[in-house]
Amino acid sequence: MSLKVGVVGAGSMGMNHLRVLSDFSAEQICLVGVAETSDSVLQHAMSRFHVAGYHDYRQMIDDTHPDLVAVVVPTNLHFEVASYLLDRGINVLIEKPMTSTIEEASLLLQLAQRSGAHIAVGHIERFNPAIIALKQHMMAGDIGNIFHLHARRVGPFPPRIRDVGVILDLATHDIDIMHYLTRSEVAHVYAETQRRVHTTCEDLLLGVIRFTNDVIGILDINWLTPTKIRELTVTGEKGMFLVNYLTQDIYFYENDYTSTSWDALRSLTGVSEGTMTRLKVQKAEPLHLEYQDVIQALQNNTSPTVTGEEGLATLKIVHQLLASISEKAAARIQEVAYASKYV
């Protein structure tokens, strides 16, 4: 039996959800409606995807009784919409970040537990075929012990973003992936930020995450670079993986010292440049794979790959970074006050 699915929000990401949902067969998905407050945006979505449209998502719920609703509204509205749905026992796929605050995310988990509904969080890079392949190679021991991860997620400023900064909007992708790949908790974080273009929030982040297993994650995130780059490197004792999220390519740069057959070198430890290999990846659209995962979970009454609990875990790391910034700002104010006292 096909799942009845609705979408709340028909902005640029909401249109992607509608497009992908429209590609599923009628046996899997029945797209029952889209809700959007902007009349022109709603009319465009209705016309393009031949779907019933609503200005009020609550009316859509009353009329269509969906099994699953994708919450694709600005982050500051995630809690309002998702809590309404979960309170009525409706499963939700919430775009990342899960909510604006840890308290809101915790309340959503409580609502889901009470109603028996499932929460999936749209950390879409988990479904990037290059990341799936990377995880498989790491689990096979192809890189040995991990030393550090370095994420570069930079590009031009998106005018549509007004309610959050790069930490909550962009860095959540790489924080989630680092947590997923290391499977380790966070020991401490450090962050430096700037606000150059955004009117209210940071648009540049240079962050460091030290995990409890001593792996270090580097975050290089901004909306100030005039070209779009989405890369991740993972360096370990046997070499380095390089992932290009956009092209879904993955390369392995071998540390030749760990694979040499020359007996005289076997006792040495160090780093030597070896062969670079482009690994085979079966490319696919991550959002389509994400929906496949959620559909299968709901049909089998199992948990999706990215649960609400994992969405909350990522949000906690985000807020550790935000707290690091606030603490440094407070310290600088105290230093200025102390210095001015003796001027």
C-alpha positions as CSV (number, residue, x, y, z in Angstrom):
1,M,0.0,0.0,0.0
2,S,1.4,3.4,-1.0
3,L,2.2,6.1,1.6
4,K,0.3,9.3,1.6
5,V,2.9,12.1,1.7
6,G,2.5,15.9,2.2
7,V,5.0,18.7,2.0
8,V,5.0,21.8,4.1
9,G,7.0,24.5,2.4
10,A,7.5,25.0,-1.3
11,G,10.7,27.2,-1.5
12,S,13.8,26.0,-3.3
13,M,14.3,23.0,-1.1
14,G,10.6,22.2,-0.9
15,M,10.4,22.1,-4.7
16,N,13.2,19.6,-4.7
17,H,11.2,17.4,-2.3
18,L,8.1,17.7,-4.5
19,R,10.2,16.8,-7.6
20,V,11.7,13.7,-6.0
21,L,8.4,12.6,-4.6
22,S,6.8,12.9,-8.0
23,D,9.4,10.4,-9.4
24,F,8.2,7.6,-7.1
25,S,5.7,5.1,-8.4
26,A,2.1,5.3,-7.3
27,E,2.6,1.9,-5.6
28,Q,5.1,3.6,-3.3
29,I,4.0,7.2,-2.9
30,C,0.8,9.2,-3.2
31,L,1.6,12.9,-3.1
32,V,-1.5,14.3,-1.4
33,G,-0.7,18.0,-1.0
34,V,1.6,20.9,-0.5
35,A,1.2,23.8,2.0
36,E,2.8,27.2,1.4
37,T,1.9,30.7,2.7
38,S,3.1,32.5,-0.4
39,D,0.3,32.4,-3.0
40,S,2.6,32.8,-6.0
41,V,5.0,30.1,-4.8
42,L,2.1,27.8,-4.0
43,Q,0.5,28.3,-7.4
44,H,3.8,27.5,-9.1
45,A,4.2,24.2,-7.1
46,M,0.6,23.2,-7.8
47,S,1.0,23.9,-11.5
48,R,4.3,22.1,-11.9
49,F,3.5,19.0,-9.9
50,H,-0.3,18.8,-10.3
51,V,-0.8,18.5,-6.6
52,A,-3.4,20.0,-4.3
53,G,-2.3,23.2,-2.6
54,Y,-3.1,24.7,0.8
55,H,-2.2,28.0,2.4
56,D,-2.5,26.4,5.9
57,Y,-0.7,23.1,6.6
58,R,-3.3,22.3,9.2
59,Q,-6.1,22.3,6.6
60,M,-3.9,20.0,4.4
61,I,-3.7,17.6,7.3
62,D,-7.4,17.6,8.0
63,D,-8.3,17.1,4.3
64,T,-5.7,14.5,3.3
65,H,-4.7,12.5,6.5
66,P,-1.1,11.9,5.4
67,D,1.2,9.1,6.7
68,L,4.3,11.2,6.3
69,V,4.9,15.0,6.0
70,A,8.1,16.6,4.9
71,V,8.8,19.8,7.0
72,V,10.7,22.1,4.6
73,V,10.1,25.5,6.2
74,P,12.6,28.0,7.7
75,T,14.4,26.5,10.7
76,N,12.7,28.8,13.2
77,L,9.3,27.2,12.1
78,H,10.4,23.6,12.3
79,F,9.2,23.1,15.9
80,E,5.8,24.7,15.3
81,V,5.0,22.6,12.3
82,A,6.6,19.3,13.5
83,S,5.1,19.4,16.9
84,Y,1.6,19.9,15.4
85,L,2.1,16.8,13.2
86,L,3.7,14.6,15.9
87,D,1.0,15.4,18.4
88,R,-1.4,13.9,15.8
89,G,0.7,10.8,15.3
90,I,1.9,11.8,11.9
91,N,5.5,10.7,10.8
92,V,7.8,13.6,9.9
93,L,10.9,14.1,7.8
94,I,12.3,17.4,9.1
95,E,14.9,19.2,7.0
96,K,18.2,19.8,8.9
97,P,18.8,21.3,11.3
98,M,16.2,19.5,13.3
99,T,15.2,22.7,15.2
100,S,16.7,26.0,16.3
101,T,17.3,24.9,19.9
102,I,18.1,21.8,21.9
103,E,15.0,22.3,24.0
104,E,12.7,22.2,21.0
105,A,14.4,19.1,19.6
106,S,14.0,17.3,23.0
107,L,10.3,18.2,23.1
108,L,9.8,16.8,19.6
109,L,11.4,13.5,20.7
110,Q,9.0,13.4,23.6
111,L,6.0,14.0,21.4
112,A,7.1,11.2,19.0
113,Q,7.6,8.8,21.8
114,R,4.1,9.6,23.2
115,S,2.3,9.4,19.9
116,G,4.3,6.5,18.3
117,A,5.2,8.5,15.3
118,H,8.7,8.4,13.7
119,I,11.1,11.3,13.2
120,A,13.6,11.4,10.3
121,V,16.0,14.3,10.0
122,G,17.2,15.4,6.6
123,H,20.9,15.1,7.0
124,I,21.1,14.4,3.3
125,E,24.9,13.9,3.0
126,R,24.5,10.6,4.8
127,F,22.8,9.4,1.6
128,N,25.5,10.8,-0.7
129,P,26.9,7.7,-2.5
130,A,30.4,9.0,-2.0
131,I,29.9,9.1,1.8
132,I,28.3,5.7,1.7
133,A,31.3,4.3,-0.1
134,L,33.7,6.2,2.2
135,K,32.1,4.6,5.3
136,Q,32.4,1.1,3.7
137,H,36.1,1.6,3.0
138,M,36.7,2.9,6.5
139,M,34.9,0.0,8.1
140,A,36.9,-2.4,6.0
141,G,40.1,-0.8,7.6
142,D,41.4,0.7,4.4
143,I,42.6,3.8,6.1
144,G,43.6,2.3,9.5
145,N,43.3,4.6,12.5
146,I,41.9,8.0,11.7
147,F,44.0,11.1,12.5
148,H,41.7,13.9,11.4
149,L,38.9,15.1,9.1
150,H,38.8,18.4,7.2
151,A,35.5,19.7,5.8
152,R,35.3,22.6,3.3
153,R,31.8,23.8,2.6
154,V,32.1,27.2,1.0
155,G,30.3,29.3,-1.6
156,P,28.4,32.5,-2.3
157,F,25.8,34.0,0.0
158,P,22.3,32.6,-0.5
159,P,19.8,35.6,-0.2
160,R,17.0,33.2,0.9
161,I,18.8,32.6,4.2
162,R,17.9,35.1,6.9
163,D,17.0,33.3,10.1
164,V,20.3,31.4,10.8
165,G,24.0,31.6,10.2
166,V,26.5,29.2,8.6
167,I,26.9,27.1,11.8
168,L,23.3,26.1,12.0
169,D,22.6,26.0,8.3
170,L,25.7,24.6,6.7
171,A,28.1,23.3,9.4
172,T,25.4,20.8,10.5
173,H,26.0,18.8,7.4
174,D,29.7,18.2,8.2
175,I,29.2,17.9,12.0
176,D,26.7,15.1,11.4
177,I,29.1,13.4,8.9
178,M,32.1,13.7,11.2
179,H,30.0,12.3,14.1
180,Y,28.8,9.5,11.8
181,L,32.3,8.5,10.6
182,T,34.1,8.7,13.9
183,R,31.3,7.3,16.0
184,S,32.8,9.2,18.9
185,E,31.5,11.8,21.3
186,V,32.9,15.3,21.4
187,A,35.6,16.2,24.0
188,H,35.7,19.9,23.2
189,V,35.3,22.5,20.5
190,Y,36.8,25.8,19.4
191,A,35.3,28.3,16.9
192,E,36.2,31.6,15.2
193,T,33.5,33.4,13.2
194,Q,33.0,36.5,11.1
195,R,29.9,38.4,9.9
196,R,30.7,40.1,6.6
197,V,27.5,39.9,4.4
198,H,24.8,38.4,6.6
199,T,22.8,41.1,8.4
200,T,22.3,39.2,11.7
201,C,24.3,36.0,11.9
202,E,27.8,34.7,11.2
203,D,28.7,33.9,7.6
204,L,32.1,32.4,8.2
205,L,33.2,29.6,10.5
206,L,36.6,28.1,11.2
207,G,36.0,25.5,13.8
208,V,37.8,22.6,15.6
209,I,36.2,19.6,17.1
210,R,38.2,17.2,19.2
211,F,36.5,13.8,19.6
212,T,37.0,11.6,22.7
213,N,38.9,9.1,20.5
214,D,41.5,11.9,19.8
215,V,40.3,12.4,16.1
216,I,40.3,16.1,15.2
217,G,37.7,17.6,12.9
218,I,38.3,20.9,11.1
219,L,35.4,22.9,9.8
220,D,36.0,25.5,7.1
221,I,32.6,26.9,6.3
222,N,31.4,30.2,4.7
223,W,29.1,32.1,2.5
224,L,31.8,34.4,1.3
225,T,33.6,32.3,-1.4
226,P,32.7,33.1,-5.1
227,T,32.7,29.4,-6.0
228,K,30.9,26.4,-4.5
229,I,33.2,23.8,-2.9
230,R,31.9,20.8,-1.0
231,E,34.8,18.5,0.1
232,L,35.9,16.3,2.9
233,T,39.3,14.7,3.5
234,V,39.9,11.9,6.0
235,T,43.5,11.3,6.9
236,G,44.7,8.2,8.7
237,E,47.7,5.9,9.0
238,K,47.3,4.2,5.6
239,G,46.6,7.4,3.6
240,M,43.9,9.9,2.9
241,F,40.4,9.8,1.4
242,L,39.2,12.9,-0.6
243,V,35.4,13.1,-1.1
244,N,33.8,15.6,-3.5
245,Y,30.2,15.8,-2.4
246,L,29.1,17.6,-5.6
247,T,30.5,15.2,-8.1
248,Q,30.1,12.2,-5.8
249,D,33.8,11.2,-6.5
250,I,36.1,9.7,-3.9
251,Y,39.9,9.4,-4.2
252,F,42.4,7.5,-2.0
253,Y,45.9,8.8,-1.6
254,E,48.0,5.9,-0.3
255,N,50.7,6.2,2.4
256,D,53.3,4.0,0.7
257,Y,55.0,3.2,4.0
258,T,52.1,1.1,5.1
259,S,52.0,-1.1,2.0
260,T,55.6,-1.6,1.0
261,S,56.9,-5.1,0.5
262,W,60.5,-4.2,1.1
263,D,61.5,-5.8,4.4
264,A,64.0,-3.0,5.2
265,L,61.1,-0.5,5.4
266,R,58.6,-2.6,7.2
267,S,59.9,-1.5,10.6
268,L,59.8,2.2,9.7
269,T,56.8,4.4,10.5
270,G,56.1,7.6,8.6
271,V,54.5,9.0,5.5
272,S,55.4,8.5,1.9
273,E,53.4,9.5,-1.2
274,G,52.0,6.5,-2.9
275,T,49.4,5.7,-5.5
276,M,46.3,7.9,-6.0
277,T,43.2,5.9,-6.9
278,R,39.8,7.0,-8.0
279,L,37.4,4.7,-6.4
280,K,34.2,3.4,-8.1
281,V,31.0,5.0,-6.8
282,Q,27.5,4.2,-8.0
283,K,26.1,7.7,-8.3
284,A,22.5,8.6,-7.4
285,E,20.5,11.5,-6.1
286,P,20.9,11.6,-2.3
287,L,17.3,13.0,-1.7
288,H,15.8,10.1,-3.6
289,L,17.9,7.6,-1.5
290,E,16.8,9.5,1.7
291,Y,13.1,9.0,0.8
292,Q,13.7,5.4,-0.1
293,D,15.2,4.9,3.4
294,V,12.3,6.7,5.2
295,I,9.6,4.8,3.1
296,Q,11.2,1.5,3.9
297,A,11.4,2.3,7.6
298,L,7.8,3.3,7.8
299,Q,6.7,0.2,5.9
300,N,8.6,-2.0,8.2
301,N,7.9,0.0,11.4
302,T,11.7,0.4,12.0
303,S,13.8,3.5,12.6
304,P,15.1,5.6,9.7
305,T,18.8,5.9,9.2
306,V,18.9,9.4,10.6
307,T,16.7,9.5,13.6
308,G,15.5,12.3,15.8
309,E,18.0,11.3,18.4
310,E,20.8,11.7,15.9
311,G,19.4,15.1,14.8
312,L,19.5,16.1,18.5
313,A,23.1,14.9,18.9
314,T,24.2,17.1,15.9
315,L,22.3,20.0,17.3
316,K,24.1,19.7,20.6
317,I,27.5,19.9,18.9
318,V,26.3,23.0,17.0
319,H,25.3,24.7,20.2
320,Q,28.7,23.8,21.7
321,L,30.3,25.8,18.9
322,L,27.9,28.7,19.4
323,A,28.7,28.6,23.1
324,S,32.4,28.7,22.3
325,I,31.9,31.9,20.3
326,S,29.8,33.5,23.1
327,E,32.3,32.7,25.7
328,K,35.2,34.2,23.7
329,A,33.1,37.3,23.1
330,A,32.4,37.7,26.8
331,A,36.1,37.2,27.6
332,R,37.0,39.9,25.1
333,I,34.5,42.3,26.7
334,Q,36.0,41.6,30.1
335,E,39.5,42.2,28.8
336,V,38.5,45.6,27.3
337,A,36.8,46.6,30.5
338,Y,39.8,45.6,32.5
339,A,42.2,47.4,30.2
340,S,40.1,50.6,30.1
341,K,40.1,50.7,33.9
342,Y,43.8,51.4,33.8
343,V,43.9,53.9,30.9
